[in-house]
């Protein structure tokens, strides 16, 4: 699969051959769904917490005698049946993360890349080098290139001026090649990968 390479001035910078094993797969919704669920579960804070019967602030004294009142038997006011009592089997802090095989994770990333390439939403950028970290310059370039909601994946390190210029630009996210992931690729309309990013991704997924 061949794609044209563009530069930040919206000019042509040649052609590049994409690896079919990474960019030419038939995407499977079930694999993508599994990987996205794994990512979002891992990112979930899991800090939900309620007070149990032993943690509420009422007295532990028995509220009335066991027999002779005509009412139900009760201990203290901390019981879940009472207002402001402890919660029975409520949520406690925990990790929502679960394991997913490395092969499935790698396959999901290849399928996400293939989905963008197959739908014509993949753009190969020559380089992200900028003389100055000017958001206005990058905003103009993004408008000319048609980037509205775009994810830019660079090589091992993102160009500092480009990263600073993109920081205040709405709709443009920037990641190094090791940060490339299924969720961020799918949530943006356009995927932009630099030449250095392509080399790093092919080395990572080959």
C-alpha positions as CSV (number, residue, x, y, z in Angstrom):
1,X,0.0,0.0,0.0
2,X,1.4,3.4,-1.1
3,X,0.6,6.7,0.4
4,X,1.6,10.3,-0.4
5,X,3.7,12.1,2.1
6,X,2.9,15.7,3.0
7,X,4.7,18.4,4.9
8,X,3.4,21.1,7.2
9,X,3.2,23.5,4.3
10,X,0.6,21.2,2.7
11,X,3.1,20.3,-0.1
12,X,4.0,16.9,-1.4
13,X,7.1,15.3,0.1
14,X,7.2,12.0,-1.9
15,X,5.6,8.6,-1.4
16,X,6.0,5.8,1.2
17,X,5.2,2.1,1.1
18,X,3.1,0.9,4.1
19,X,3.6,-2.5,5.6
20,X,0.5,-4.6,4.7
21,X,0.9,-6.7,7.9
22,X,0.2,-3.5,10.0
23,X,-1.9,-1.3,7.7
24,X,-3.6,-3.8,5.5
25,X,-5.6,-6.0,7.9
26,X,-9.4,-6.4,8.0
27,X,-10.5,-4.7,11.2
28,X,-12.5,-6.8,13.7
29,X,-14.9,-5.0,16.0
30,X,-14.6,-7.7,18.7
31,X,-10.8,-7.3,19.0
32,X,-11.0,-3.5,19.0
33,X,-13.7,-3.6,21.6
34,X,-11.7,-5.9,23.9
35,X,-8.6,-3.7,23.7
36,X,-10.6,-0.5,24.3
37,X,-12.4,-2.1,27.3
38,X,-9.0,-3.2,28.7
39,X,-7.6,0.3,28.3
40,X,-10.5,2.1,29.9
41,X,-10.7,-0.4,32.8
42,X,-7.0,0.1,33.5
43,X,-7.5,3.9,33.5
44,X,-10.5,3.8,35.9
45,X,-9.6,5.2,39.3
46,X,-11.6,2.8,41.4
47,X,-11.8,5.2,44.3
48,X,-15.5,4.6,45.0
49,X,-16.2,4.1,48.7
50,X,-19.2,4.0,51.1
51,X,-19.3,3.6,54.9
52,X,-20.0,0.2,56.3
53,X,-21.9,-0.4,59.5
54,X,-18.6,-0.3,61.5
55,X,-17.7,3.2,60.1
56,X,-20.8,5.3,60.6
57,X,-20.9,7.7,63.5
58,X,-23.9,6.5,65.6
59,X,-23.6,4.9,69.0
60,X,-23.2,1.1,69.2
61,X,-25.7,1.0,72.1
62,X,-28.8,-1.3,71.5
63,X,-31.6,1.2,70.7
64,X,-34.3,-0.6,72.8
65,X,-34.7,-3.8,74.7
66,X,-35.0,-7.1,72.8
67,X,-38.5,-8.1,73.9
68,X,-41.7,-6.5,75.1
69,X,-41.9,-3.5,72.8
70,X,-44.0,-5.0,70.0
71,X,-41.5,-3.9,67.5
72,X,-38.9,-5.7,65.5
73,X,-35.6,-6.8,67.1
74,X,-32.8,-4.3,66.5
75,X,-29.3,-3.7,67.7
76,X,-27.8,-0.3,67.1
77,X,-28.6,2.6,64.7
78,X,-25.7,1.7,62.4
79,X,-27.8,-1.1,60.8
80,X,-28.4,-0.7,57.0
81,X,-32.1,-0.6,57.6
82,X,-31.9,2.8,59.3
83,X,-31.5,6.1,57.6
84,X,-27.8,7.2,57.7
85,X,-26.8,3.7,58.7
86,X,-24.0,1.7,57.1
87,X,-24.3,0.4,53.6
88,X,-24.4,-3.3,53.1
89,X,-21.9,-4.7,50.6
90,X,-21.3,-1.3,49.0
91,X,-18.4,-0.3,46.7
92,X,-14.9,-0.3,48.1
93,X,-11.6,1.0,46.5
94,X,-10.3,-1.5,44.1
95,X,-8.6,-1.8,40.7
96,X,-10.8,-2.4,37.7
97,X,-7.8,-3.6,35.6
98,X,-7.7,-7.1,34.1
99,X,-5.2,-8.9,32.0
100,X,-5.2,-9.0,28.2
101,X,-2.6,-11.1,26.3
102,X,0.1,-9.1,24.6
103,X,-0.7,-10.7,21.2
104,X,-4.3,-9.4,21.4
105,X,-3.1,-5.9,22.4
106,X,-0.7,-5.8,19.4
107,X,-3.3,-7.2,17.1
108,X,-5.8,-4.5,18.3
109,X,-3.3,-1.7,17.5
110,X,-2.6,-3.1,14.1
111,X,-6.3,-3.3,13.4
112,X,-6.8,0.3,14.6
113,X,-4.1,1.5,12.2
114,X,-5.6,-0.6,9.4
115,X,-9.0,0.8,10.0
116,X,-7.7,4.4,9.6
117,X,-5.7,3.4,6.5
118,X,-8.6,1.6,5.0
119,X,-11.0,4.5,5.5
120,X,-8.7,7.0,4.0
121,X,-8.2,8.8,7.3
122,X,-4.4,8.1,7.5
123,X,-2.0,10.9,6.7
124,X,1.8,10.5,6.5
125,X,3.7,13.6,7.6
126,X,7.3,14.2,6.5
127,X,8.4,15.7,9.8
128,X,7.0,17.7,12.8
129,X,10.0,20.1,12.9
130,X,9.1,23.7,13.4
131,X,11.4,26.8,13.7
132,X,9.2,28.3,16.4
133,X,6.7,27.0,18.9
134,X,3.8,29.2,17.4
135,X,0.3,27.9,17.9
136,X,-1.0,30.3,15.2
137,X,1.4,28.8,12.6
138,X,0.4,25.2,13.4
139,X,-3.3,26.2,13.5
140,X,-3.0,27.6,10.0
141,X,-1.2,24.4,8.8
142,X,-3.8,22.2,10.4
143,X,-6.6,24.1,8.6
144,X,-4.9,23.8,5.3
145,X,-4.3,20.1,5.8
146,X,-7.9,19.5,6.9
147,X,-7.1,18.4,10.5
148,X,-10.2,19.0,12.7
149,X,-9.9,16.1,15.2
150,X,-6.5,14.6,14.7
151,X,-4.0,12.5,16.5
152,X,-0.3,13.0,15.5
153,X,2.1,10.2,16.2
154,X,5.8,11.1,16.0
155,X,8.9,9.0,16.5
156,X,10.6,8.1,19.8
157,X,10.4,11.7,20.9
158,X,8.0,14.5,19.8
159,X,9.6,17.7,18.4
160,X,9.5,20.1,21.3
161,X,8.4,23.2,19.3
162,X,5.6,21.1,17.6
163,X,4.4,19.8,21.0
164,X,4.3,23.3,22.5
165,X,2.5,24.7,19.5
166,X,-0.1,21.9,19.6
167,X,-0.7,22.2,23.4
168,X,-3.3,25.0,23.0
169,X,-4.7,23.7,19.7
170,X,-8.1,22.3,20.2
171,X,-8.7,18.9,18.5
172,X,-5.1,18.0,17.9
173,X,-3.3,15.5,20.2
174,X,0.4,14.6,20.0
175,X,1.9,11.3,21.1
176,X,5.3,9.6,20.7
177,X,5.3,6.2,18.9
178,X,5.4,4.3,22.2
179,X,2.3,6.1,23.3
180,X,0.3,5.0,20.3
181,X,-2.8,3.1,21.5
182,X,-6.2,1.9,20.1
183,X,-8.5,4.2,22.1
184,X,-6.7,7.4,21.1
185,X,-6.5,6.3,17.5
186,X,-10.2,5.5,17.2
187,X,-11.5,8.5,19.1
188,X,-9.9,11.0,16.6
189,X,-11.2,11.4,13.0
190,X,-7.7,11.7,11.4
191,X,-4.5,9.8,12.2
192,X,-1.3,11.6,11.3
193,X,2.0,9.6,11.5
194,X,5.4,11.0,10.7
195,X,8.1,9.1,8.8
196,X,9.9,8.5,12.1
197,X,6.7,7.4,13.7
198,X,6.1,4.8,10.9
199,X,9.6,3.4,11.3
200,X,9.1,3.1,15.1
201,X,5.6,1.5,14.8
202,X,6.9,-1.0,12.2
203,X,9.8,-1.9,14.5
204,X,7.4,-2.3,17.5
205,X,4.7,-4.3,15.7
206,X,6.7,-6.3,13.1
